[in-house]
């Protein structure tokens, strides 16, 4: 059955699901000020909606993967998307912070089950030399979401209220679910790993280092992205201009994602990931410098920094995924699930750290703090590359 279903078609259907998940996951950054005002809470408190989502994803993803490890992958993906849709529908009627928090945790459970499963299946049905591009195809759904879904969702939220954005995401999720049910075959490669097998992979020293790199990368990015709209509003950006900034970020992310997949196959995963981390760290630090030093003329310079951030940060991601697969090729599904948990743990810490920065410092400090975390990720990555370099042969005698 798999022979009749090209891996590109499998990846495309997974990309549609990733589009729905990415739209919700990233659009929240533009909605936080509106949510805070409507629910009479502070912006840092609203930011913990991101932290709760990320923590639930990080903890729930491996637990759900083990619990459902003997279920057909098509069924697992359908269950995951249905849970995600239900969470968005709850958010549309949430009248309190507690209910909205619960709805985002429900969304996270669906997302945390869907994305690692989709990535692992797409990699499993792709030829080894095309795995970088297979990853990029699935994650292109996330980056296309930042180009189309996030600016559109932010605009819908500004015109009709933030609840309308969650209704829009639920509709997109329903379309993705229909595509999965109608298009995916049964008998897709499944993950049959037990919890002990997952822990065995997690104890692999190279996997631990790779997960640390992912955590620091995600932490740095979400320290800034969670509160994306806050420094822009301080510059005088209105809702339409914030949507434009999100569009710039999303367009750059889409380019970076596909570029990262191609370069990972051509230049190697370590070189591509290193270039991505270096560019992202520079962009985030530049973001702070522009806000601090050019507050009156910062509009275009900030957009430039956002573009560099998007293209470099998302070039890193498919290269890192492919690198992790090569560490444990026989346990790629386990490693990808662990990496997803690491990424969302970083998102959770980043959201909390960004809230602390806003509470104690200022919005202009978000960039350099986030950039410092990405720079630390780069240092760990370079140390890993140095350790893995070919050793010179010893001369006998």
C-alpha positions as CSV (number, residue, x, y, z in Angstrom):
1,X,0.0,0.0,0.0
2,X,2.8,2.3,0.8
3,X,4.2,1.8,-2.7
4,X,1.1,3.4,-4.1
5,X,1.5,6.4,-1.8
6,X,4.6,8.5,-2.7
7,X,6.5,9.9,0.3
8,X,5.9,13.4,-1.1
9,X,2.1,12.9,-0.9
10,X,2.4,11.6,2.7
11,X,4.6,14.5,3.6
12,X,2.2,17.0,2.0
13,X,-0.8,15.7,4.1
14,X,1.3,16.0,7.2
15,X,2.3,19.5,6.2
16,X,-1.3,20.5,6.1
17,X,-1.7,19.2,9.7
18,X,1.4,21.1,10.6
19,X,-0.1,24.2,9.1
20,X,-3.1,24.1,11.4
21,X,-0.9,23.4,14.4
22,X,1.7,26.1,13.5
23,X,-1.0,28.7,12.9
24,X,-2.4,28.3,16.4
25,X,1.1,27.9,18.0
26,X,2.5,31.1,16.6
27,X,-0.5,33.4,16.2
28,X,-0.8,33.5,20.0
29,X,2.2,35.9,20.1
30,X,0.2,38.6,18.3
31,X,-3.0,38.1,20.4
32,X,-1.5,38.2,23.9
33,X,-2.1,42.0,24.4
34,X,-5.8,41.6,23.4
35,X,-6.3,38.5,25.5
36,X,-4.7,40.2,28.5
37,X,-7.0,43.3,28.1
38,X,-10.1,41.2,27.6
39,X,-9.5,38.9,30.6
40,X,-8.1,41.7,32.8
41,X,-4.7,40.1,33.4
42,X,-1.2,41.3,32.7
43,X,0.7,40.5,29.5
44,X,3.3,38.4,31.3
45,X,0.4,36.4,32.9
46,X,-1.1,36.0,29.4
47,X,2.3,34.8,28.2
48,X,2.0,31.8,30.5
49,X,-0.6,30.5,28.1
50,X,2.5,29.8,25.9
51,X,4.4,28.3,28.8
52,X,1.5,25.9,29.8
53,X,1.1,24.8,26.2
54,X,4.8,24.1,25.8
55,X,5.1,22.2,29.1
56,X,2.1,20.1,28.3
57,X,3.6,19.3,24.9
58,X,7.0,18.5,26.4
59,X,5.6,16.1,29.0
60,X,2.6,14.8,27.1
61,X,4.3,13.9,23.8
62,X,6.5,11.0,25.0
63,X,3.8,9.7,27.4
64,X,1.2,9.6,24.6
65,X,3.6,8.1,22.1
66,X,4.3,5.2,24.5
67,X,0.6,4.8,25.4
68,X,-0.5,4.6,21.8
69,X,2.6,2.8,20.4
70,X,0.6,-0.2,19.1
71,X,-2.1,1.9,17.4
72,X,-2.2,2.4,13.6
73,X,-0.4,5.7,12.7
74,X,-3.4,6.9,10.7
75,X,-5.6,6.5,13.7
76,X,-3.1,8.2,16.0
77,X,-2.9,11.2,13.6
78,X,-6.7,11.4,13.4
79,X,-7.0,11.3,17.2
80,X,-4.3,13.9,17.6
81,X,-5.9,16.4,15.2
82,X,-9.4,15.8,16.7
83,X,-8.0,16.7,20.2
84,X,-6.3,19.8,18.8
85,X,-9.6,20.9,17.1
86,X,-11.5,20.3,20.4
87,X,-9.0,22.5,22.3
88,X,-9.5,25.4,19.8
89,X,-13.3,25.1,20.1
90,X,-13.1,25.3,23.9
91,X,-11.0,28.4,23.5
92,X,-13.7,30.1,21.4
93,X,-16.1,30.0,24.3
94,X,-13.5,30.5,27.1
95,X,-14.7,33.4,29.4
96,X,-12.0,32.9,32.0
97,X,-8.2,32.6,32.1
98,X,-8.4,29.2,33.7
99,X,-10.6,27.8,30.9
100,X,-8.4,29.3,28.2
101,X,-5.4,27.8,29.9
102,X,-7.0,24.4,30.0
103,X,-8.0,24.7,26.3
104,X,-4.3,25.4,25.3
105,X,-3.2,22.4,27.3
106,X,-5.7,20.3,25.4
107,X,-4.4,21.7,22.1
108,X,-0.8,20.9,23.2
109,X,-1.7,17.2,23.8
110,X,-3.0,17.0,20.3
111,X,-0.1,18.8,18.8
112,X,2.5,16.8,20.8
113,X,1.0,13.6,19.5
114,X,0.6,14.7,15.9
115,X,3.9,16.4,15.0
116,X,6.5,13.8,16.1
117,X,4.3,11.1,14.5
118,X,4.0,13.0,11.3
119,X,7.8,13.7,11.1
120,X,8.7,10.1,12.0
121,X,6.4,8.6,9.4
122,X,7.6,11.0,6.6
123,X,11.2,10.1,7.4
124,X,10.5,6.4,7.5
125,X,8.9,6.4,4.0
126,X,11.6,8.6,2.4
127,X,14.9,7.4,0.9
128,X,18.0,8.0,3.2
129,X,19.4,10.6,0.9
130,X,16.1,12.6,0.9
131,X,15.4,12.6,4.6
132,X,16.5,16.2,5.1
133,X,14.0,17.3,2.4
134,X,11.3,15.0,3.9
135,X,11.6,16.8,7.2
136,X,11.6,20.1,5.5
137,X,8.3,19.2,3.6
138,X,6.5,18.4,6.9
139,X,7.9,21.5,8.7
140,X,7.0,23.6,5.7
141,X,3.5,23.5,7.1
142,X,4.7,25.3,10.2
143,X,6.6,27.9,8.2
144,X,3.7,28.4,5.7
145,X,1.6,28.9,8.7
146,X,3.8,31.8,9.7
147,X,3.5,33.3,6.2
148,X,-0.3,32.9,5.8
149,X,-2.0,31.6,8.9
150,X,-0.4,33.8,11.5
151,X,-0.8,37.2,9.8
152,X,-4.3,36.2,8.8
153,X,-5.2,35.0,12.3
154,X,-3.7,38.2,13.8
155,X,-5.8,40.3,11.4
156,X,-9.0,38.2,12.2
157,X,-8.3,38.7,15.9
158,X,-7.9,42.4,15.6
159,X,-11.2,42.8,13.6
160,X,-13.4,40.2,15.2
161,X,-11.8,39.4,18.5
162,X,-9.2,36.8,19.6
163,X,-11.8,34.1,20.0
164,X,-12.5,34.3,16.2
165,X,-8.9,33.4,15.6
166,X,-9.3,30.1,17.5
167,X,-12.5,29.4,15.5
168,X,-10.5,29.9,12.3
169,X,-7.8,27.5,13.5
170,X,-10.4,24.9,14.4
171,X,-11.7,25.1,10.8
172,X,-8.2,24.7,9.3
173,X,-7.7,21.7,11.6
174,X,-10.9,20.2,10.4
175,X,-9.8,20.5,6.8
176,X,-6.4,18.9,7.7
177,X,-8.2,16.1,9.5
178,X,-10.4,15.4,6.4
179,X,-7.2,15.3,4.3
180,X,-5.6,12.7,6.6
181,X,-8.7,10.5,6.8
182,X,-9.3,10.6,3.0
183,X,-5.7,10.4,1.8
184,X,-3.5,8.4,4.2
185,X,-3.3,4.6,3.9
186,X,-3.3,2.3,6.9
187,X,-0.2,0.4,7.8
188,X,2.1,3.4,8.0
189,X,5.4,2.8,9.9
190,X,4.7,2.9,13.6
191,X,6.7,3.5,16.8
192,X,6.7,0.4,19.0
193,X,9.3,1.7,21.5
194,X,8.7,1.1,25.2
195,X,9.5,3.7,27.8
196,X,12.7,1.9,28.7
197,X,13.8,1.9,25.1
198,X,13.1,5.7,25.0
199,X,15.2,6.2,28.1
200,X,18.0,4.1,26.6
201,X,18.1,6.5,23.6
202,X,17.9,9.5,25.9
203,X,21.0,8.3,27.7
204,X,23.1,8.3,24.5
205,X,25.7,11.0,25.0
206,X,25.3,12.5,21.5
207,X,21.5,12.5,21.8
208,X,21.8,14.4,25.2
209,X,24.0,17.0,23.6
210,X,21.7,17.4,20.6
211,X,18.7,17.8,22.9
212,X,20.6,20.5,24.9
213,X,21.2,22.3,21.6
214,X,17.5,22.1,20.7
215,X,16.5,23.4,24.2
216,X,18.8,26.4,24.1
217,X,17.7,27.3,20.5
218,X,14.0,27.1,21.4
219,X,14.5,28.9,24.7
220,X,16.2,31.8,22.9
221,X,13.6,32.1,20.1
222,X,10.5,32.0,22.4
223,X,12.0,34.4,24.9
224,X,11.4,36.9,22.1
225,X,8.6,35.4,20.0
226,X,6.2,34.9,22.9
227,X,6.0,38.7,23.3
228,X,6.6,39.5,19.6
229,X,3.9,42.3,19.6
230,X,5.0,44.0,22.8
231,X,8.2,45.9,21.6
232,X,6.5,46.5,18.3
233,X,3.6,48.2,19.9
234,X,6.0,50.4,21.9
235,X,7.4,51.5,18.5
236,X,3.9,52.5,17.4
237,X,3.1,49.5,15.3
238,X,-0.7,49.0,14.8
239,X,-2.4,45.7,14.3
240,X,-1.9,45.8,10.5
241,X,1.8,46.6,10.9
242,X,2.2,43.7,13.5
243,X,0.6,41.4,10.9
244,X,3.1,42.7,8.4
245,X,6.0,41.9,10.8
246,X,4.6,38.4,11.3
247,X,4.4,38.1,7.5
248,X,8.0,39.1,7.1
249,X,9.0,36.5,9.8
250,X,6.9,33.8,8.2
251,X,8.2,34.4,4.7
252,X,11.8,34.3,6.0
253,X,11.0,31.1,8.0
254,X,9.6,29.4,4.9
255,X,12.7,30.2,2.9
256,X,14.9,29.2,5.7
257,X,13.1,25.9,6.3
258,X,13.4,24.8,2.7
259,X,17.0,26.1,2.4
260,X,18.0,24.3,5.6
261,X,16.6,21.0,4.2
262,X,18.5,21.3,0.9
263,X,21.8,22.5,2.6
264,X,21.6,19.7,5.1
265,X,21.6,17.2,2.3
266,X,24.4,19.0,0.4
267,X,26.7,20.7,2.9
268,X,26.0,18.4,5.9
269,X,23.8,18.7,8.9
270,X,26.4,20.1,11.3
271,X,27.6,22.9,9.0
272,X,24.0,23.9,8.1
273,X,22.9,23.9,11.8
274,X,25.9,26.0,12.8
275,X,25.2,28.6,10.2
276,X,21.6,28.8,11.3
277,X,22.4,29.3,14.9
278,X,25.0,31.9,14.2
279,X,22.6,33.9,12.1
280,X,19.8,33.6,14.6
281,X,21.9,34.7,17.6
282,X,23.1,37.7,15.6
283,X,19.6,38.7,14.5
284,X,18.1,38.5,18.1
285,X,20.9,40.6,19.6
286,X,20.6,43.1,16.7
287,X,16.8,43.2,17.4
288,X,17.6,44.6,20.9
289,X,20.3,46.9,19.7
290,X,18.0,48.5,17.1
291,X,15.2,49.0,19.7
292,X,17.6,50.6,22.2
293,X,19.8,52.7,19.9
294,X,17.3,53.7,17.1
295,X,13.9,54.0,18.8
296,X,12.7,56.7,16.4
297,X,13.9,55.1,13.2
298,X,13.6,51.4,14.1
299,X,10.7,50.3,11.9
300,X,12.7,49.0,8.9
301,X,15.7,48.0,10.9
302,X,13.5,45.8,13.2
303,X,11.9,44.2,10.2
304,X,15.4,43.4,8.8
305,X,16.4,41.8,12.1
306,X,13.1,39.8,12.1
307,X,13.8,38.6,8.5
308,X,17.3,37.4,9.4
309,X,15.9,35.7,12.6
310,X,13.3,33.8,10.6
311,X,15.5,32.6,7.8
312,X,18.4,31.5,10.0
313,X,16.4,30.1,12.9
314,X,14.3,27.9,10.6
315,X,17.3,26.8,8.5
316,X,18.7,25.3,11.7
317,X,15.6,23.1,12.4
318,X,15.5,20.6,9.5
319,X,19.3,20.2,9.8
320,X,19.1,19.5,13.5
321,X,16.3,16.9,12.9
322,X,18.4,15.1,10.2
323,X,21.4,15.2,12.5
324,X,19.5,13.6,15.3
325,X,18.2,10.9,13.0
326,X,21.8,10.1,12.0
327,X,22.8,9.6,15.6
328,X,20.3,6.9,16.1
329,X,19.0,5.8,12.7
330,X,17.4,2.6,14.0
331,X,15.5,4.6,16.7
332,X,14.6,7.7,14.8
333,X,11.0,7.9,15.9
334,X,12.1,7.8,19.6
335,X,14.8,10.4,19.0
336,X,12.3,12.7,17.2
337,X,9.8,12.4,20.0
338,X,12.5,13.3,22.5
339,X,13.6,16.3,20.4
340,X,10.0,17.5,20.2
341,X,9.8,17.4,24.0
342,X,13.1,19.2,24.3
343,X,12.0,21.9,21.8
344,X,8.8,22.5,23.7
345,X,10.6,22.5,27.1
346,X,12.7,25.3,25.6
347,X,9.6,27.1,24.5
348,X,8.1,26.8,28.0
349,X,11.3,28.2,29.6
350,X,11.5,30.9,27.0
351,X,8.0,32.0,27.6
352,X,8.5,32.2,31.4
353,X,11.9,33.9,30.9
354,X,10.4,36.5,28.6
355,X,7.7,37.3,31.1
356,X,10.3,37.8,33.8
357,X,12.2,40.1,31.5
358,X,9.1,42.2,30.9
359,X,8.4,42.3,34.6
360,X,11.9,43.3,35.7
361,X,13.6,44.9,32.7
362,X,12.1,46.2,29.4
363,X,10.8,44.9,26.0
364,X,14.1,46.1,24.5
365,X,16.0,43.5,26.5
366,X,14.2,40.5,25.2
367,X,16.4,40.2,22.1
368,X,19.8,40.2,23.6
369,X,18.7,37.7,26.3
370,X,17.2,35.4,23.8
371,X,20.2,35.8,21.5
372,X,22.5,34.9,24.3
373,X,20.7,31.6,24.7
374,X,21.0,30.8,21.0
375,X,24.7,31.8,21.2
376,X,25.1,29.3,24.0
377,X,23.4,26.7,21.7
378,X,25.9,27.5,19.0
379,X,28.9,27.0,21.4
380,X,27.5,23.6,22.4
381,X,27.0,22.7,18.7
382,X,30.6,23.8,17.8
383,X,31.9,21.7,20.7
384,X,30.0,18.7,19.4
385,X,31.4,19.2,15.9
386,X,34.9,19.5,17.3
387,X,34.5,16.3,19.3
388,X,33.2,14.5,16.2
389,X,35.9,15.7,13.8
390,X,38.0,13.0,12.2
391,X,41.1,12.1,14.3
392,X,44.5,12.2,12.5
393,X,46.0,8.7,12.0
394,X,48.9,7.8,14.2
395,X,52.2,7.0,12.4
396,X,53.6,3.7,13.5
397,X,57.1,3.6,14.9
